[in-house]
Amino acid sequence: MPNKAQTFTFPRNFVWGVSASAPQIEGAAFIDGKGESVWDRYARRPGAILNGDTLDGACDHYHRYRQDFALMRQFGIRHYRLSIAWPRIYPDGLGALNQRGLDFYNRLIDSMLEHGITPWVTLFHWDLPQALEAKGGWRSRIVTGAFATYADTVVRALGDRVKKWITLNEIRCFTLQAYGGRGKAPGFVEGRRVVNQTMHHALVCHGHGVRAVREHGGRGARCGLSDNCESVIPVTESAADVAASRQWFAEANMPILGAIYDGRYSPVYLRKCGAARPKVERGDFSLIGQKMDFVGLNIYSGVFVRRGSDGKPQTFYPSSSYPRTDSSWLHLAPRSLYWNPRLVSDVYGEKNIYITENGCGYDDDVVKNGECLDLHRVEFLRSYLKELQRAIAAGTPVKGYFVWSFLDNFEWTDGYSRRFGIVYNNFKTQRRTPKLSAHWYASVMAANRVL
């Protein structure tokens, strides 16, 4: 008889789901009192977004969520990771509450539950209110108090029905990349000290998110972070390369995961910062270091590492000829889904890990004769899930997996040209067409194994 490793079977009660974010799918960017986000503003900067695309319409999920939840139900999807749009709740980031925005999310959550779908709610997925950015954004301490109020408001309003909470999505993207000149809104180039301070303020906001769930989430509420950890793959799975990869991973992830799990900045990190070290106020690490119930990992690719002749980690980045998707940053690296959950468990002792994003973007998905035969995506997901199952079989405590993403959507600076969805979206007609990958993923969820 074949064993579980050979049949790629996942544990009983493994969580299978899909992910999306408010700014990428909702549309309705300026109706019912929603304020402008940094991405709404950035998308209007000439040349910032491919083809001049904006978030204004996106997938019109704001008006079509019932249809989308019915489609999820049809494909056996029982868990959905979504986000709340901060500027829909507080149009200016702080000050007056927009009750119409809160009412929308109440209707949204109720509809999910009516369709038998468990909500996993992310409080922040990059869409900072533009009014807060005008006051300094993530550079300024003002954002921490504003986020605390926002988190309290959302958890109080939805906590009777939502029990799975994620504080922030991918801190590096809206701090290091957004203020370090790497193509994310609001699109500034700041010095290292300012960038490090934005990351610190984000960590304080994460702490406020955890606090809000503890105070207002009610019985059974669980909370974590979704982190795009610096991802590593040993060149060989020899003891030497694995040890070098572990060292590289621990050092590369000191600023975020290290700070949260250790409840402080490591001396090594602070030495590397030098004069650019962030300013820490009293009580910050009491918030930042609160124990999470789980950690979410967004894993797509990774850097390859081996032990060098000097005994130190030696890194390799794939050349342009290495297989990759249509996203230049996303080279094929299935083993990243084996090694990085394992390293999070080994380095930080985390016992509850969820893959909150994994997927691939291509530009050539087309619907022909009512079908979208995205074989490339099926093979991508199959290869990654086999490595995830290998990690679990080896003892890594991964409890669930969310594919990115449910729908083709606004893919940030790539606009609507880059398609990550398992459901094709025609952005002119808003017609949804499940791709081959959606049918394949449905069969995987039903069988609880890779097929």
Buried (B, 14 or more C-beta within 10 A) or exposed (E): EEEEEEEBBBBEEBBBBBBBBBBBBBBBBBEEBBBBBBBBBBBEEEEBBBEEBBBBBBBBBBEBBBEBBEBBBEBBBBBBBBBBBBBBBBBBBBEEBBEEBBEBBEEBBEBBBEBEBBBBBBBBBBBBBBBBBBBEBBBBBBBBBBBBBBBBBBBBBBBEBBBBBBBBBBBBBBBBBBBBEEEBBBBBEBEBBBBBBBBBBBBBBBBBBBBBBBBBBBEEBBBBBBBBBBBBBBBEEEEBBBBBBBBBBBBBBBBBBBBBBBBBBBEEBBEEBEEBBBEBEEEBBEBBBBEBBBBBBBBBBBBBBBBEEEEEBBBEEBEEEEEBBBBEEBBBBBBBBBBBBBBBBBBBEBEBBBBBBBBBBBEEBEEEEEBBBBEBBBBBBBBBBBBBBBBBBEEBBBBBBBBBBBBBBBBBBBBBBBBBBBBBBEBEEBEBBBBBBBEBBBBBBEEBBBE
